[in-house]
Amino acid sequence: MRLYPLLKPLLFRTDPEWAHETITAAAARAASVPGAGPLMRALFGGEHASLRTSLWGLDFPSPLGLAAGFDKNATLLPLMTRLGFGLVEVGTVTPRPQDGNPRPRLFRLPRDQALINRMGFNNLGLEQLAGRLEKFRRNASADGPQVGVNIGKNFDTPLEKATGDYLACLRGVYSLASYIAVNVSSPNTPGLRQLQTRAALEEMVRALVAERTALVSSGAPHVPMLVKLAPDVSGDELEDMARVAVENGLEGLIATNTTIAREGLRDANAGQQGGLSGRPLHHRALETVAALHRLAGDRLVIVGAGGVFDARDAYDFILAGASLVQLYTGLVYRGPGLPGRIKRGLAGFLERDGFASVSQAVGRGG
Ligand SMILES: Cc1cc2nc3c(=O)[nH]c(=O)nc-3n(C[C@H](O)[C@H](O)[C@H](O)COP(=O)(O)O)c2cc1C
């Protein structure tokens, strides 16, 4: 039974941000009704032994995750658990709450199966996020998704003080996160992407790693840290970033965030300012993952994101070198049944190709 194809034409007549807020809030309420859990798991769930993935001593029920930005304030964790995600990355969170850019700031490009957003890190701030994460962890089941936290800086924090914001976020969520994603790649916070240049990234990563070392020596666990990259970087820049990550002991890289490129688009909304996600991003993101795998696949975990709409797209990321795969825009275009369908398809591809687990297939695309 697939309701989403019937609902989508109506939904797509409404404002995209209103649709996101209304539908996710209604679905979250439905997911919390007593008895809804088993029903939703039956509809959307589905466990596949070959998809269970172990990284950094953490068990991921599957390698398929919700990308950052969909659940900025960690209000949707029970719902996303029921949709069958193996990881959920909440945030981007900033130290202080902020409204983000004026609306409208999210646009659909149906002709290109894409979105453009210039949200600008609208979020309720660190304190609220930490409170929700604490509550979720108290009630979480052992076979639920791993929860990463994506951290950023406030809009009005000058770039030279950005490290302070990232450090505050790291401290605020450290004990509540399965992993931390350091976001230096959103195109919607002026100057943020300058933090990807070698010297700036190195300075920030060093400070974050030093803070982690201090936390660990005071008894906290070792929480993996990954940097999230833009697709709009040159080969040399990519090499620099991989080197900074390896040399400073980061666990991985997330590739990629949205793009500022606009090639080949047909939709009337193509001229909107912001970051482009969805189908048109897939090829570029895949190339970035493959390049990172060649550069440092034996030393870093690579997380693929960009234009995952079906199991084939997710499998292509894995073959290119990704150990985990995330999606956002695919959920808007394909609906809540998508994670379950991707997981079924992925398990099928692994079996067809003689891989007993995801890790056996990582980087085997040739
Ligand atoms: C509306 C919207 C908001 C987003 N917000 C964030 C964010 O806050 N932090 C972040 O790191 N990425 C954010 N992203 C980027 C996604 O996490 C993802 O990297 C990107 O959209 C590519 O995946 P997709 O093609 O499956 O959407 C956002 C994407 C969209 C569409």
The ligand as an ORCA input file, in Angstrom:
! r2SCAN-3c Opt
* xyz 0 1
  C      16.247     21.940      3.698
  C      17.620     21.406      3.959
  C      18.269     21.766      5.122
  C      19.552     21.277      5.388
  N      20.168     21.635      6.559
  C      21.391     21.138      6.829
  C      22.032     21.451      8.054
  O      21.484     22.126      8.915
  N      23.289     20.963      8.260
  C      23.929     20.166      7.336
  O      25.063     19.742      7.587
  N      23.324     19.841      6.179
  C      22.080     20.294      5.902
  N      21.466     19.952      4.729
  C      22.203     19.107      3.751
  C      21.836     17.634      3.861
  O      22.207     17.137      5.126
  C      22.552     16.807      2.766
  O      23.955     16.868      2.972
  C      22.249     17.311      1.371
  O      20.912     17.741      1.258
  C      22.490     16.224      0.316
  O      21.647     15.102      0.503
  P      20.250     14.905     -0.272
  O      20.519     15.125     -1.730
  O      19.844     13.496      0.046
  O      19.308     15.890      0.266
  C      20.184     20.412      4.450
  C      19.515     20.038      3.284
  C      18.239     20.512      3.029
  C      17.537     20.085      1.760
*
